[in-house]
Amino acid sequence: MRDPLADLRRIAFLLERAGEKTYRVRAFRGAAATLAKLPEGELAARASAGTLKDLQGVGEVTARCVVESLAGEEPVYLRRLESTAGQDLDEATAAMLAALRGDCHAHSDWSDGGSPIDEMALAAAAIGHEYLVLTDHSPRLTVARGLSAERLTEQLDVVADLNAGFAGLGMSFRILTGIEVDILADGSLDQTDELLERLDVVVGSVHSNLKDEPDVMTRRMVTALANPHLDILGHCTGRLITGGRGTRAESRFDPERVFAAAVEHDKAIEINSRPERLDPPKRLLRVALEAGCRFSIDTDAHAPGQLDWLSNGCARAVACGVPLDRIVNTLPAADLLAWTKTHK
């Protein structure tokens, strides 16, 4: 017997992975949420009576998928998505993707993500991750509902409860606590030292004054990399190459100085897998490699389906010759945390 709610969520996941319009994703994820609240037996009764569409948030297409699923058939909509969802990866890229144990940069609906923490975590576990680092934004990024110290403290308790629940179910998967902290104009980090000290992994990114002069931007990033709380430098050029937000030119900085600082302090440079970022550009990725940097291949996911974008970063890492032993998220969680603790 098929699970119609799982089928609806799988459709939403595949739509997200393909970068489809948000309203299409919400139609399926919202229908699943509505139907999950029905008393036992009502879903089948409504499907039989043809009254699923009477429920708010359930439309003709989602209702049809439920009926097909309850009949033991793979919904036609899902079958079509699955048939076109394959990723044609070369052998080296597939091997690197298989070596990744987790994702060190992902957002939930606590900041500007679209899904609750548990949905992000369960999606990560379903695609084989051993861990997911939750990195919602810091306070200064108000447009992204950045977390105040109070909200971040509350989130840490929520994550602890979720991890206890996963352990109770016998799951080896865990959520690692983290943040995508803004690198401020003077290179300081946008959260209290006390809270940053408590987090498992800290990603630091520049989100403001992206047109700073090269010497100003270089000093800003080098200062941040020297901070003992920062572990990973996120999307270092800030560029946008496609997508709904339009395009944005790269920030200018001295890559030799920035990557030398990363090596000096044993911090990682993120290889951001979002299709609109693909940051850093390959020419800078090669400079970082030659400098001796570590890397973290991350999705910067804002929805469950986007967690499956890691192949984008893997393809770029393979093209530039990045070896597996330089990629921090090939490490088991315990070893990853041992590395981040050396910075503190």
SVG drawing of the C-alpha trace seen along z (x, -y; Angstrom):
<svg xmlns="http://www.w3.org/2000/svg" viewBox="-19 -51 68 53">
<polyline fill="none" stroke="black" stroke-width="0.4" points="0.0,0.0 1.3,-3.4 1.4,-6.4 -0.3,-9.3 1.2,-12.0 4.7,-10.6 3.9,-10.8 2.8,-14.4 5.9,-15.3 8.1,-13.5 6.5,-15.5 7.3,-18.7 10.9,-17.6 11.4,-16.9 9.9,-20.2 12.2,-22.0 15.2,-20.1 14.3,-21.1 14.0,-24.8 10.3,-25.0 8.1,-27.9 7.4,-28.2 3.6,-28.2 3.8,-24.7 5.8,-23.3 3.5,-24.8 0.5,-23.3 1.8,-19.8 3.5,-20.4 0.4,-22.4 -2.0,-19.6 0.1,-17.1 0.0,-19.2 -3.8,-19.7 -4.4,-16.0 -2.1,-15.0 -4.5,-16.6 -7.5,-14.5 -8.9,-11.9 -8.1,-8.3 -10.2,-7.0 -11.4,-10.3 -8.8,-10.6 -9.9,-7.3 -13.6,-8.2 -13.2,-11.6 -11.2,-10.1 -14.0,-7.5 -16.7,-10.2 -14.8,-12.7 -14.8,-15.4 -11.0,-15.9 -11.2,-19.2 -13.7,-20.5 -10.7,-20.9 -8.8,-24.2 -5.4,-23.7 -6.4,-20.6 -6.8,-21.1 -7.7,-18.9 -4.2,-17.8 -3.3,-17.0 -6.6,-15.2 -6.0,-13.1 -2.5,-12.1 -4.0,-11.0 -6.7,-8.9 -4.1,-7.2 -1.8,-6.6 -4.6,-5.1 -5.3,-2.7 -1.8,-1.4 -0.6,-3.2 2.3,-5.6 0.6,-8.9 1.1,-9.9 2.4,-13.3 5.1,-11.7 6.0,-9.1 6.6,-11.8 8.8,-13.8 10.8,-10.7 11.4,-9.8 13.0,-13.1 14.8,-13.7 17.9,-11.6 21.2,-13.4 23.7,-12.3 26.9,-12.5 30.3,-11.5 32.1,-8.8 34.3,-11.2 31.5,-13.6 29.3,-10.7 32.1,-9.4 32.6,-12.7 28.9,-13.1 28.8,-9.7 31.7,-10.6 29.9,-13.6 28.5,-12.8 26.4,-16.0 25.7,-19.6 27.1,-22.5 24.8,-25.3 21.0,-25.1 18.1,-27.3 14.7,-26.7 11.5,-28.8 13.1,-30.2 14.8,-32.7 14.2,-32.8 13.8,-29.1 10.4,-27.7 10.1,-24.6 10.3,-23.7 13.5,-22.3 12.1,-18.8 11.1,-18.7 14.6,-19.8 16.2,-17.3 14.0,-14.3 14.7,-15.3 18.4,-15.3 18.2,-11.9 16.2,-10.5 18.9,-11.4 21.5,-9.7 23.0,-12.5 24.4,-11.6 24.1,-15.2 22.7,-18.6 24.1,-21.9 21.2,-24.3 22.5,-27.7 19.7,-30.3 20.7,-33.9 22.0,-36.3 20.1,-39.4 21.5,-42.2 19.9,-40.4 16.4,-41.6 15.2,-41.0 15.8,-37.3 14.3,-37.3 17.7,-36.9 17.7,-35.3 18.2,-37.4 20.2,-35.9 17.0,-35.0 15.5,-33.2 18.8,-31.4 18.9,-30.2 15.3,-28.9 16.3,-27.2 19.1,-25.3 16.5,-23.8 14.3,-22.8 17.3,-21.1 18.2,-19.2 14.6,-17.9 14.5,-16.9 17.9,-15.0 16.6,-13.2 13.5,-12.2 15.7,-10.9 17.8,-8.9 14.7,-7.5 13.7,-6.2 17.1,-4.5 18.2,-7.0 21.9,-7.8 21.1,-11.1 21.6,-14.3 21.1,-18.1 24.2,-20.0 23.7,-23.5 25.0,-26.4 24.4,-29.8 25.1,-31.8 26.5,-34.8 26.9,-38.1 30.5,-39.4 30.0,-43.1 31.8,-46.1 34.7,-45.8 35.1,-42.0 33.4,-41.2 30.6,-38.6 27.0,-39.4 26.2,-37.3 27.4,-37.2 30.7,-35.3 28.9,-33.3 26.3,-31.9 28.9,-31.4 30.9,-29.4 28.0,-27.0 27.4,-26.3 28.8,-23.3 29.6,-25.0 29.7,-28.7 29.4,-29.8 30.3,-33.5 29.2,-35.4 29.2,-38.9 25.7,-40.2 26.2,-44.0 28.3,-46.6 29.2,-44.1 30.7,-46.9 33.3,-47.8 36.7,-48.7 39.0,-45.6 41.3,-46.6 38.3,-47.2 36.6,-43.9 39.9,-42.0 40.5,-43.4 37.0,-42.6 37.2,-38.9 40.7,-38.4 39.6,-39.8 36.6,-37.4 38.8,-34.4 41.0,-35.2 38.0,-35.1 38.1,-31.8 34.4,-31.3 34.2,-31.2 34.7,-27.8 33.6,-28.3 33.7,-31.3 30.4,-31.3 29.8,-32.2 32.9,-34.4 32.2,-36.6 28.5,-37.1 27.8,-36.9 24.4,-36.0 24.5,-34.6 20.9,-33.8 17.5,-33.4 14.6,-35.5 16.8,-38.1 18.6,-39.0 22.4,-39.0 25.0,-40.6 28.7,-41.1 31.4,-39.5 32.7,-41.4 36.4,-42.4 39.1,-41.3 42.6,-40.0 42.1,-36.2 45.7,-35.4 45.5,-37.2 42.0,-35.9 42.8,-32.3 46.2,-32.6 44.3,-33.7 42.0,-30.7 45.0,-28.4 46.7,-30.1 43.7,-29.7 42.6,-26.3 39.2,-27.6 37.3,-26.2 36.1,-28.0 32.6,-27.1 31.8,-25.7 28.2,-27.0 26.0,-24.7 23.0,-27.0 22.4,-27.4 22.2,-31.1 25.5,-31.4 27.9,-28.6 30.4,-30.5 33.4,-30.8 34.0,-31.0 36.3,-28.2 39.2,-30.5 39.1,-31.5 38.4,-27.9 41.7,-27.0 43.5,-29.8 42.1,-28.5 43.2,-25.0 46.7,-26.1 46.8,-28.1 46.1,-24.9 42.6,-25.6 40.1,-23.2 36.6,-23.3 33.0,-22.6 30.6,-21.7 27.2,-23.0 23.7,-23.6 22.7,-26.8 19.3,-25.1 16.2,-27.0 13.8,-24.1 14.0,-20.3 14.4,-19.6 17.3,-22.0 19.3,-19.7 19.9,-17.5 21.9,-20.3 25.2,-19.1 26.1,-17.6 26.5,-21.1 29.3,-21.8 30.8,-18.4 31.0,-18.8 32.9,-22.1 35.2,-20.6 36.1,-17.7 36.7,-20.1 39.2,-22.0 40.9,-19.0 39.8,-19.3 40.8,-16.2 38.4,-14.5 40.7,-14.9 40.4,-18.7 36.6,-18.6 35.4,-18.9 31.9,-17.5 33.4,-14.1 34.2,-13.8 31.9,-11.9 30.2,-14.3 32.6,-13.6 35.6,-14.4 33.9,-17.5 33.2,-18.8 36.8,-17.9 38.0,-20.2 35.7,-23.1 36.7,-22.9 40.3,-23.5 39.3,-27.0 38.0,-27.8"/>
</svg>
